[in-house]
Amino acid sequence: MPELQTPVAPAPNAPPVNLAANEYLTFGLGEEEYGVDILKVQEIRGYDTVTRIPDTPDFVKGVINLRGTIVPVVDMRMKFKLPNAEYNTFTVMIILNVATRVVGIVVDRVSDVVQLAAEQVRPAPEFGSAIDTRFITGLGTAGERLLILLDIEKLLRSEDMALMPASAERDSTH
């Protein structure tokens, strides 16, 4: 008669096991590398001509027609107040699905997809009110690389972006 085996329970004080590491699409702006949750990425495209919309902030490059969907396009260099870069063959648009919207972001280059375990991610440092870090979920380390991990939903919901409603309550009052 085979012996029944019972599963072994973890020790009561054992740290939780993180079975799923998070994956990030990494991209470059100047010398810095950033990462966004890979699950938010719909596609990566070469930079294409956008239709400029009057009276929008400078960092909103305009819109593109992506298979029948009008997609706003944000230049991340301009959003983060970095020096302007020339658009070249490496300049790409990352098309993101964020909440109920499709949004494109223009970056200098796309690097790769990186898988980070929980122990590879550190909280964003506090800089006081001088630097806005509310869009940074943490800093990831992958070998010698330091990645600035972005909360793209918070970024796109920010007041100056106005690309997505900040909350359902705000939508119902207009």
C-alpha positions, -999 to +999 in steps of 0.1 A: +000+000+000+016+034-010+023+058+017+003+091+016+024+122+015+011+154+029+024+187+017+049+204+040+037+237+052+062+266+053+076+276+087+053+301+105+078+329+103+092+322+069+092+351+044+066+348+017+078+332-015+075+354-046+067+329-073+063+354-101+090+379-108+080+412-125+090+418-161+098+452-174+104+466-209+135+488-205+142+519-226+167+546-226+164+584-224+198+599-227+222+580-204+195+567-181+175+535-183+139+532-174+115+503-171+077+499-175+056+469-166+057+446-197+020+438-192+012+475-201+030+473-234+009+467-265+036+471-292+068+488-301+070+509-333+095+530-351+089+568-346+063+579-371+049+613-380+023+626-356-005+651-361+000+680-338-030+692-318-032+729-310-029+742-274-014+710-259+016+709-237+050+707-255+056+671-243+024+659-261+037+655-296+003+650-311-017+619-321-014+590-345-041+568-361-032+533-350-055+509-369-085+531-363-077+542-328-066+578-322-036+575-299-020+605-280+018+605-282+040+618-254+077+627-258+092+613-225+124+634-229+103+666-229+080+653-201+110+646-178+126+680-188+157+664-204+177+680-232+160+676-266+174+647-287+174+643-324+149+618-336+168+591-355+165+555-366+167+544-329+139+566-317+108+545-310+073+547-299+061+523-272+024+518-274+009+512-240-025+500-227-031+519-196-064+515-178-089+522-206-066+542-229-040+535-255-011+560-253+022+562-271+055+573-255+085+584-275+118+572-262+154+573-274+158+535-277+143+502-264+168+480-247+152+446-237+129+429-213+143+423-178+129+401-151+134+414-116+127+395-084+114+414-054+149+416-038+162+434-070+138+463-065+145+491-040+121+519-031+125+552-048+147+575-027+132+605-010+144+639-023+119+661-005+097+685-025+125+695-049+121+664-071+088+647-080+093+610-075+056+600-073+058+583-108+088+561-097+078+528-082+114+519-074+149+513-086+158+479-101+192+464-103+200+440-131+237+432-129+255+465-132+224+482-146+203+505-125+167+509-139+143+536-129+110+518-127+080+539-137+044+538-126+031+547-160-006+549-149+003+575-122+023+594-148-005+595-173-031+604-147-010+634-135-026+668-137-003+682-163-007+652-186-045+651-186-045+620-208-065+599-184-091+608-158-076+610-123-106+592-109-141+581-118-155+607-094-139+635-113-154+621-145-189+621-131-187+657-120-181+671-155 
